Amino acid sequence: MPSASTFLNRDVAHIKEDLRINAERIWNLDSAAFEGVDPLVDLLLSAFAQEIFTVQEDVQRYKLRMVEMAAQAMLPVELSAPRPAHVILHGRPLDPGTFTHRVKTVLSTTQAMDVHDRVGRTFTFTPTDEFRLHNGAVRFMVHGNKLQGIDARSGAKRTIVTGDGKPLDLESLWIGLEMKEPIDIKSGLAIYFGLPSNDNDGWQLRLHLPDFRFQAKEALCRTVPGIHPRTPRSPSFNRVLDPVATAESEAIGFYQEQFITLHAPPEAPDCLNRPGSPPDEFIGTFNKEALDELGTQLVWLRVRLPMAMSPALVNRLMCSINCFPAINRRHQEKTATGAALIALEHGSHEQFWSVDEVIGGDRVNIPRERSAQPTASGSLVYAVRRGGLERLDEREAYERLTDLLQTVRSDHAAFAALDENDLAEGLTRVKAWLQEYRTRHKAPPFPPVYLMLNELPAGNVHVDYWNTNGAAASRIPAYKTFRLESGSFLAETRSMSVPIGGEDTPTSGSVAERLRGAMGSTDQAMPTLFALRCQCMEIIPAPLRQFVKLDLRREVSMGGAREAGLVRTMRITLRVASDAGQEQGTWASLCAQIENTLGRRLQGLLPVRVDHRNAE
């Protein structure tokens, strides 16, 4: 890690990039995995970079004092004590003209969320059910004369038996689904296709998805691209505040191109909910013992494959297909031999919370009706989430690190005084603490609660919360009240402001908007250019990446006759090396694929334009 003096006279974006690279090295993460780390890390890196940039020539002061404070902030005093809720996010918005997201559901200024009158309001939170899709899995696959089983835990594929009879139609693939709950007729059955991001065949597989045809018995299912909520949700007060809806929206947006949702035809509405014996086509291929092992409790689907698919690509398809059981915002990829499942633990420590009551200063409940006319900039959108993701222990460490920022703001020179050895020592302490925390707390009983605000209250807001003893149905009265002051960070009795710097600050709106965007809200904020760069590289096939350099920028121009005012566009240019050896049509097709994929992910934020040029 370079010493702090090397950061002098550099812009904030470069400083943040250096910090991110070293964080990847310390936590053994690659660039793609780093994007899935808690969004608070990105805020911390931005804050650290901003502070280093501010210090400039005051690098060599207060070195010893800073090392002591860093160690104290990074190490908790009591590892076994349950942690109370932490109100962590809020930020003053920039000029409304710089907002790049579209708020679809807000509350009017005449109701509880009026930004000009929120003094003394009390918010009470209760847990809700976690978001789940159909709880099922692919148990068997049949192609040609091979019957293959799928391990329920690891997703690994193994050949059970090779048939002695005539092979089945090679343009069809049979999958046996074990469903643990009925499939909702309206929502359909979501089938997931995914290969590791570094797999050369992943992008080709996704190109063939729209051409797949699914049959249950003799009924041809209707296919819809993407994924849909299991239960329709009306535009109610709770929809604005419910993190469960946030998780659903994230699933629809981020994984859209990797799903096909099946709907039963009207003439056979129960075909997806009717398990039965193996298809008759299997009788002439496999012996009786193999058919008996399949049983009669599986739902069998016949997937008719496009003729353009090669045998190698069909084999990759069998490694990637799965009935999606649950979803989490962190994409956990297995090897190409697995099923690329995304896991979500369902337990007492994994809960989502929503607002259940809003009380005014006169102790009168505030009406929950939603305004049909949203305000331009005078609205507050907030959500409360209880329950950690898989990195709950790391998140606890990052809360300790935020205490460090409070001291840094009062003494700018302090943090920059850390040289390479000092900073490495402090981060080593964090790593040791994380290991101890994992050993002593496999499932922490009291995860933190997060309150996300996209605008600061004009005055003070009291936040009363409920906690649970590990069971969603058990409630304990609030034992602590936080006073949320403008520009403050609340963690127990400490308060601070988190400065944000970096390349995307002018268009990100506020701290909370950036985190809401990272957590997957439908009203998400503009992702960082680094995140977009990683997504582009995942789309580009691995053999071609070495010949491409990406140029990402936001363009602002005057709108035409139909678009008044300024028009913002995300412009991506692929600069192709002269020795790439590919036809122009290949790059044009790749540009169209990137534009289509990112256009869906940035829908409602910015239009995406992608082109390619020869590298100079």
C-alpha positions in Angstrom: 0.0 0.0 0.0 1.5 3.4 -0.9 2.1 5.9 1.9 -0.3 8.7 2.5 2.1 11.2 1.0 1.6 9.7 -2.5 -2.1 10.7 -2.3 -1.2 14.4 -2.3 -2.5 16.6 -5.1 -4.6 13.7 -6.5 -8.3 13.9 -7.1 -10.8 12.1 -4.9 -11.8 9.5 -7.4 -8.2 8.3 -7.8 -7.7 8.2 -4.0 -10.8 6.2 -3.6 -9.7 3.7 -6.3 -6.4 3.2 -4.5 -8.2 2.5 -1.2 -10.6 0.1 -2.9 -7.7 -1.9 -4.6 -6.0 -2.3 -1.2 -9.2 -3.3 0.5 -9.7 -6.0 -2.1 -6.2 -7.3 -1.4 -6.7 -7.3 2.4 -10.1 -9.0 2.3 -9.1 -11.4 -0.6 -11.9 -10.2 -2.9 -11.8 -9.7 -6.7 -13.4 -6.6 -8.3 -16.6 -8.4 -9.1 -17.1 -9.7 -5.6 -16.2 -6.4 -4.1 -19.3 -4.9 -5.6 -21.4 -7.2 -3.5 -19.9 -6.0 -0.2 -22.0 -3.9 2.1 -22.8 -0.5 0.5 -21.6 1.2 3.6 -18.0 0.2 2.6 -18.4 2.4 -0.5 -19.5 5.3 1.7 -16.6 4.8 4.0 -14.1 4.7 1.1 -15.5 7.9 -0.3 -15.3 9.6 3.1 -11.8 8.5 3.7 -10.8 9.6 0.2 -12.4 13.0 0.7 -10.6 13.5 4.0 -7.2 12.6 2.6 -7.8 15.0 -0.3 -8.7 17.7 2.2 -5.6 17.2 4.3 -3.1 17.9 1.5 0.1 19.2 3.2 -0.9 18.2 6.8 0.1 14.6 6.3 2.8 14.2 9.0 0.9 15.4 12.0 -0.8 13.5 14.9 0.5 10.2 13.7 0.7 8.3 17.0 -2.7 9.6 18.2 -4.4 8.5 15.1 -3.0 4.9 15.4 -4.4 4.7 18.9 -7.8 6.0 17.9 -7.9 3.7 14.8 -7.3 0.6 17.0 -9.9 1.7 19.5 -12.5 2.3 16.8 -11.9 -0.9 15.1 -12.0 -3.2 18.1 -15.3 -3.5 20.1 -15.1 -3.5 23.9 -17.6 -6.4 24.3 -18.1 -8.9 21.6 -20.9 -10.8 23.3 -23.2 -7.9 24.1 -26.3 -7.6 21.9 -26.3 -4.5 19.7 -29.2 -2.1 19.7 -30.7 -0.7 16.5 -28.6 1.9 14.7 -30.0 4.7 12.6 -27.2 5.0 10.1 -28.3 6.8 7.0 -29.4 10.3 6.0 -28.0 13.0 3.9 -28.8 16.5 2.7 -29.9 16.3 -1.0 -28.2 18.4 -3.6 -29.9 20.7 -5.9 -33.1 18.9 -7.2 -32.0 19.5 -10.7 -29.1 17.0 -10.2 -31.3 14.1 -9.2 -31.0 11.3 -11.7 -33.6 8.9 -10.3 -37.3 8.9 -10.6 -39.4 8.7 -7.4 -42.5 6.6 -8.3 -44.2 6.4 -4.9 -43.9 9.2 -2.3 -46.0 10.8 0.4 -47.3 14.3 0.0 -46.1 17.3 2.1 -49.5 17.3 3.8 -49.0 14.0 5.5 -46.6 12.3 7.8 -43.6 12.6 5.6 -43.7 16.4 5.2 -40.0 17.5 5.2 -41.0 20.8 6.7 -42.9 19.4 9.7 -41.5 16.2 11.3 -40.7 17.3 14.8 -41.8 15.0 17.5 -43.1 12.3 15.2 -42.7 8.7 16.5 -42.2 5.7 14.2 -42.9 2.2 15.4 -41.6 -0.8 13.5 -42.6 -4.5 13.4 -41.1 -7.4 11.5 -42.5 -8.7 8.2 -42.0 -12.0 6.4 -38.9 -12.3 4.4 -39.1 -12.4 0.6 -39.1 -15.8 -1.0 -39.7 -17.3 -4.4 -40.9 -20.8 -4.9 -39.2 -23.2 -2.6 -38.1 -25.9 -4.9 -35.2 -27.3 -6.9 -34.2 -29.3 -10.0 -33.6 -32.9 -8.8 -33.0 -34.7 -12.1 -32.1 -33.9 -15.7 -32.3 -36.2 -18.8 -30.7 -35.5 -22.1 -30.0 -38.1 -24.7 -29.4 -41.4 -22.8 -28.0 -39.9 -19.6 -30.0 -39.5 -16.4 -28.3 -37.0 -14.1 -29.0 -36.1 -10.5 -28.5 -32.7 -8.9 -27.2 -32.4 -5.3 -29.7 -30.4 -3.3 -27.0 -28.5 -1.3 -24.1 -28.0 -3.6 -25.8 -28.0 -6.9 -23.3 -30.5 -8.2 -24.4 -32.7 -11.1 -23.6 -36.4 -11.3 -24.6 -39.1 -13.9 -26.9 -41.7 -12.2 -27.3 -44.1 -15.1 -26.6 -44.3 -18.9 -29.6 -45.8 -20.7 -29.1 -48.9 -22.9 -32.0 -48.1 -25.2 -32.5 -45.6 -28.0 -31.4 -42.1 -26.9 -34.1 -39.5 -26.5 -34.5 -36.5 -28.8 -31.3 -34.5 -28.5 -33.2 -31.3 -29.2 -35.1 -31.7 -25.9 -34.1 -31.6 -22.3 -36.2 -33.0 -19.5 -36.0 -31.6 -16.0 -37.6 -33.0 -12.9 -38.7 -30.4 -10.3 -39.2 -31.1 -6.6 -41.7 -28.5 -5.4 -42.1 -27.9 -1.7 -45.0 -25.5 -2.1 -47.7 -24.9 -4.7 -46.9 -22.6 -7.6 -49.1 -19.5 -7.7 -51.0 -19.5 -11.0 -50.7 -15.7 -11.5 -47.0 -15.4 -10.6 -45.9 -18.6 -12.4 -42.7 -20.6 -11.9 -39.4 -18.7 -12.2 -36.6 -20.8 -13.8 -33.1 -19.4 -13.3 -30.2 -19.7 -15.8 -26.8 -18.7 -14.7 -23.2 -19.5 -15.2 -20.2 -17.9 -13.4 -19.4 -14.5 -14.7 -16.0 -15.7 -16.1 -17.6 -18.5 -18.1 -17.1 -18.1 -21.8 -20.5 -19.7 -22.7 -22.6 -17.6 -20.4 -23.4 -14.8 -22.8 -24.2 -17.2 -25.6 -26.6 -19.1 -23.3 -28.5 -15.9 -22.4 -28.9 -15.1 -26.1 -30.8 -18.5 -26.6 -33.1 -18.1 -23.6 -36.0 -16.4 -25.5 -36.2 -19.3 -27.9 -36.7 -22.0 -25.3 -40.1 -23.8 -25.2 -41.4 -25.5 -22.0 -43.9 -28.3 -21.9 -45.6 -29.8 -18.8 -47.1 -33.1 -19.9 -48.6 -32.2 -23.3 -49.4 -28.6 -22.3 -47.2 -25.9 -23.8 -46.4 -23.3 -21.1 -46.5 -19.6 -21.8 -43.0 -18.0 -21.2 -42.4 -14.5 -20.0 -38.8 -13.0 -19.8 -37.7 -12.1 -16.3 -39.1 -12.7 -12.9 -42.2 -11.4 -11.1 -43.3 -11.0 -7.5 -45.1 -14.0 -6.1 -47.9 -11.9 -4.6 -49.2 -8.7 -6.4 -48.8 -5.6 -4.3 -51.1 -2.6 -4.4 -49.7 1.0 -4.2 -50.3 1.4 -0.4 -48.5 3.2 2.4 -46.6 0.1 3.3 -45.3 -0.4 -0.2 -43.3 2.8 0.1 -41.8 1.6 3.4 -41.6 -2.1 3.0 -38.1 -3.5 2.3 -39.6 -6.7 1.1 -40.9 -4.9 -1.9 -37.4 -3.5 -2.2 -35.9 -7.0 -2.4 -38.5 -8.0 -5.0 -37.7 -4.9 -7.1 -34.0 -5.7 -6.9 -34.6 -9.2 -8.1 -36.7 -8.1 -11.0 -34.1 -5.5 -12.1 -30.7 -7.1 -11.5 -31.5 -10.7 -12.6 -34.0 -9.9 -15.2 -32.1 -11.4 -18.2 -31.3 -14.6 -16.3 -34.9 -15.7 -15.7 -37.8 -17.2 -17.6 -41.1 -17.3 -15.8 -43.5 -20.1 -16.8 -47.3 -19.8 -16.8 -49.6 -22.7 -17.2 -51.9 -22.5 -20.3 -55.7 -21.9 -19.7 -56.6 -25.4 -20.8 -54.3 -26.9 -18.2 -54.0 -24.5 -15.2 -52.7 -27.1 -12.8 -50.1 -28.7 -15.0 -47.2 -27.1 -13.0 -48.7 -28.3 -9.7 -49.4 -31.9 -10.7 -46.5 -34.3 -9.9 -46.5 -37.6 -11.6 -44.6 -40.6 -13.0 -41.6 -40.1 -15.4 -42.6 -39.3 -19.1 -43.5 -42.3 -21.3 -40.5 -41.4 -23.5 -38.2 -42.7 -20.8 -39.5 -46.3 -21.0 -37.6 -47.3 -24.1 -34.3 -45.6 -22.9 -33.9 -46.5 -19.2 -34.5 -49.7 -17.3 -37.1 -50.2 -14.6 -34.7 -49.7 -11.7 -33.8 -46.2 -12.9 -37.4 -45.2 -13.5 -38.4 -46.4 -10.0 -35.7 -44.2 -8.5 -37.3 -41.2 -10.1 -40.5 -41.8 -8.1 -43.9 -40.1 -8.7 -43.5 -36.9 -6.8 -41.7 -34.8 -9.4 -43.1 -32.3 -11.8 -41.5 -33.0 -15.2 -40.9 -30.3 -17.8 -39.7 -30.8 -21.3 -37.5 -28.0 -22.6 -37.4 -27.8 -26.4 -34.0 -26.3 -27.3 -33.2 -24.2 -30.3 -31.6 -26.0 -33.2 -28.7 -23.5 -33.2 -27.5 -24.7 -29.8 -24.3 -26.8 -29.9 -23.8 -29.9 -27.8 -21.2 -28.2 -25.7 -23.7 -25.3 -25.0 -26.4 -27.8 -24.1 -24.0 -29.3 -21.5 -23.4 -25.8 -20.1 -27.1 -25.3 -19.9 -27.5 -28.3 -17.8 -24.9 -26.9 -15.4 -26.8 -23.6 -15.0 -30.5 -24.3 -14.9 -32.4 -24.3 -11.6 -35.8 -23.6 -10.1 -34.9 -20.6 -8.1 -35.7 -21.2 -4.4 -34.8 -17.8 -2.9 -33.0 -14.6 -3.6 -30.5 -12.4 -1.9 -28.9 -9.2 -3.3 -25.5 -10.8 -3.1 -24.8 -13.0 -6.1 -23.0 -16.1 -4.9 -21.6 -18.0 -7.9 -20.6 -21.6 -7.7 -18.3 -23.3 -10.2 -19.5 -24.2 -13.6 -20.3 -27.7 -12.4 -22.8 -26.3 -9.9 -26.2 -24.7 -10.3 -25.2 -21.1 -9.5 -27.7 -20.8 -6.7 -28.2 -17.6 -4.8 -28.8 -18.4 -1.2 -31.0 -16.7 1.4 -31.2 -18.1 4.9 -34.6 -18.2 6.4 -34.3 -17.9 10.2 -35.0 -15.8 13.2 -31.9 -13.7 12.5 -33.0 -12.9 8.9 -36.0 -10.5 9.1 -37.2 -7.5 7.3 -39.0 -4.7 9.1 -41.6 -2.2 7.9 -43.2 0.9 9.3 -46.4 -0.1 11.1 -47.4 3.1 12.8 -46.7 6.8 12.5 -47.7 9.0 15.5 -47.7 12.8 15.5 -46.6 15.0 18.4 -50.1 15.2 19.7 -50.1 11.4 20.0 -52.6 11.0 17.1 -52.0 8.5 14.4 -51.0 10.0 11.0 -53.2 8.9 8.0 -51.5 6.4 5.7 -53.1 7.4 2.4 -50.7 8.0 -0.4 -50.8 11.2 -2.4 -51.6 11.0 -6.1 -49.5 14.1 -6.8 -45.9 13.5 -5.6 -43.9 16.6 -4.6 -40.9 17.7 -6.6 -38.3 17.6 -3.9 -40.3 17.8 -0.6 -40.8 14.1 0.1 -39.2 11.5 2.4 -38.9 7.9 1.4 -37.6 5.6 4.1 -37.4 1.9 4.9 -36.3 0.0 7.9 -34.5 -3.3 7.6 -33.8 -5.7 10.4 -31.5 -8.7 9.8 -28.0 -9.0 8.4 -27.0 -10.4 5.1 -24.2 -12.8 5.2 -21.7 -10.1 6.1 -23.3 -9.1 9.3 -20.0 -9.4 11.2 -18.2 -7.2 8.7 -20.9 -4.7 9.0 -20.4 -4.5 12.7 -16.7 -3.7 12.1 -17.6 -1.0 9.6 -19.8 0.7 12.3 -16.7 0.8 14.4 -14.8 2.4 11.5 -17.4 5.1 11.2 -16.5 6.3 14.7 -13.1 6.9 13.3 -14.6 9.4 10.8 -16.0 11.5 13.6 -12.6 12.1 14.9 -11.2 12.6 11.4 -13.6 15.4 10.8 -12.5 17.3 13.8 -8.8 16.9 12.9 -8.3 16.4 9.2 -4.6 15.8 9.5 -5.1 12.8 11.7 -6.1 10.1 9.2 -3.6 11.0 6.5 -0.8 10.7 9.1 -1.2 6.9 8.8 1.6 5.5 6.6 1.6 2.1 4.9 2.6 0.1 8.0 0.2 1.9 10.4 -2.8 1.4 8.2 -1.9 -2.2 7.6 -1.6 -2.8 11.3 -5.1 -1.3 11.9 -6.7 -3.4 9.2 -5.0 -6.5 10.5 -6.7 -5.8 13.8 -10.0 -5.6 12.1 -9.4 -8.9 10.3 -8.5 -10.6 13.6 -11.6 -9.2 15.2 -13.8 -10.5 12.4 -12.4 -14.0 12.8 -13.0 -13.9 16.5 -16.6 -12.6 15.9 -17.3 -15.4 13.4 -16.1 -18.0 15.9 -18.1 -16.7 18.9 -21.3 -15.6 17.0 -22.4 -17.9 14.3 -25.8 -16.3 14.2 -25.9 -13.0 16.1 -29.2 -12.7 17.9 -29.6 -8.9 17.5 -28.7 -7.7 14.1 -28.8 -3.9 13.6 -31.8 -2.0 12.2 -31.2 0.5 9.4 -33.3 3.6 8.8 -32.7 5.1 5.3 -33.7 8.7 4.6 -33.3 10.5 1.3 -33.7 13.9 2.9 -32.8 15.4 6.3 -35.6 16.3 8.7 -36.1 20.0 9.2 -36.0 19.4 13.0 -35.6 16.5 15.3 -37.2 13.1 14.9 -37.6 10.5 17.7 -37.2 6.9 16.5 -38.8 4.4 18.8 -38.2 0.8 17.7 -39.2 -2.7 18.7 -36.7 -5.5 19.0 -37.2 -9.3 19.0 -35.7 -12.1 21.0 -35.1 -14.1 17.9 -38.6 -15.0 17.0 -40.6 -12.8 14.6 -43.8 -13.0 16.6 -42.3 -12.0 19.9 -42.1 -8.2 20.7 -40.2 -6.4 23.3 -41.0 -2.7 24.0 -38.5 -0.2 22.8 -35.8 0.3 25.4 -34.1 3.3 23.8 -35.0 6.4 21.8 -32.7 8.1 19.3 -33.0 11.8 18.5 -32.2 12.2 14.9 -30.6 15.6 14.4 -29.8 17.2 11.0 -26.5 16.0 9.6 -25.9 13.5 12.4 -25.0 9.8 12.5 -26.5 7.9 15.4 -24.9 4.8 16.8 -25.7 4.5 20.5 -24.6 7.9 21.9 -22.2 9.0 19.1 -23.0 11.3 16.3 -21.3 12.5 13.2 -21.7 13.5 9.5 -20.4 11.3 6.7 -18.9 13.3 3.8 -19.2 11.8 0.4 -16.7 12.3 -2.4 -16.0 10.6 -5.7 -16.8 10.6 -9.3 -20.6 10.2 -9.0 -21.3 12.7 -6.2 -22.8 15.5 -8.4 -25.6 13.1 -9.6 -26.1 10.8 -6.6 -28.4 13.2 -4.6 -27.5 12.1 -1.1 -25.9 9.4 1.1 -29.2 7.6 1.5 -30.0 7.5 -2.2 -26.7 5.9 -2.9 -27.3 3.2 -0.4 -30.9 2.7 -1.5 -29.6 2.2 -5.0 -27.0 -0.3 -3.9 -29.6 -2.2 -1.9 -31.8 -2.4 -5.0 -34.8 0.0 -4.5 -36.9 0.6 -7.6 -36.2 4.3 -7.0 -32.5 3.5 -7.0 -29.8 6.1 -7.3 -27.3 6.2 -10.1 -24.7 3.5 -9.6 -21.0 4.4 -9.6 -19.0 4.4 -12.8 -16.9 1.6 -11.3 -20.0 -0.6 -10.8 -21.1 0.0 -14.4 -17.6 -0.8 -15.6 -17.7 -4.1 -13.8 -21.1 -4.9 -15.3 -19.9 -4.2 -18.8 -16.8 -6.4 -18.3 -19.1 -9.3 -17.2 -21.1 -9.0 -20.4 -18.1 -9.0 -22.6 -16.9 -12.6 -23.3 -13.7 -13.5 -21.5 -11.6 -14.1 -24.7 -12.4 -10.5 -26.0 -11.8 -8.6 -22.7 -8.1 -8.3 -23.3 -8.7 -6.4 -26.6 -11.2 -3.8 -25.1 -10.8 -0.7 -23.0 -13.9 0.9 -21.7 -14.6 4.7 -21.8 -17.6 5.6 -19.6 -18.9 9.1 -19.2 -22.1 11.0 -18.5 -23.1 13.4 -21.2 -25.4 16.4 -20.7 -27.0 18.1 -23.7 -30.0 20.3 -24.5 -33.2 18.4 -25.2 -35.0 18.5 -28.5 -38.5 19.4 -29.3 -40.0 16.6 -27.2 -37.5 16.9 -24.3 -37.3 20.2 -22.6 -34.3 21.2 -20.6 -31.1 19.3 -20.1 -30.9 15.6 -21.2 -28.4 13.3 -19.4 -27.1 10.2 -21.2 -24.7 7.4 -20.1 -22.2 7.0 -23.0 -20.1 3.9 -23.1 -17.4 3.5 -25.8 -15.5 0.2 -26.4 -12.0 1.0 -27.7 -11.0 -2.1 -29.6 -7.3 -3.0 -30.2 -6.2 -3.3 -33.8 -5.1 -6.9 -33.3 -8.4 -8.1 -32.0 -9.1 -10.1 -35.1 -12.9 -9.9 -35.0 -15.4 -8.7 -37.6 -17.2 -5.4 -37.1 -20.5 -7.2 -36.8 -19.2 -8.9 -33.7 -18.5 -5.7 -31.9 -21.7 -4.1 -33.1 -23.7 -7.1 -31.7 -21.8 -6.9 -28.4 -22.5 -3.1 -28.1 -26.2 -3.9 -28.7 -26.1 -6.5 -25.9 -24.4 -4.2 -23.4 -26.9 -1.4 -24.3 -29.9 -3.7 -23.9 -28.7 -5.2 -20.5 -27.6 -1.9 -18.9 -30.6 -0.1 -20.3 -32.9 -2.5 -18.3 -30.8 -2.0 -15.1 -30.8 1.8 -15.5 -34.4 2.1 -16.5 -35.8 5.3 -15.1 -32.3 6.7 -14.4 -30.4 7.4 -17.6 -30.6 6.3 -21.2 -27.6 4.2 -22.2 -25.8 4.5 -25.5 -22.9 2.1 -26.5 -20.6 2.3 -29.5 -17.2 0.9 -30.5 -14.1 2.5 -32.0 -10.6 1.5 -32.9 -8.1 2.2 -30.1 -5.7 5.0 -31.0 
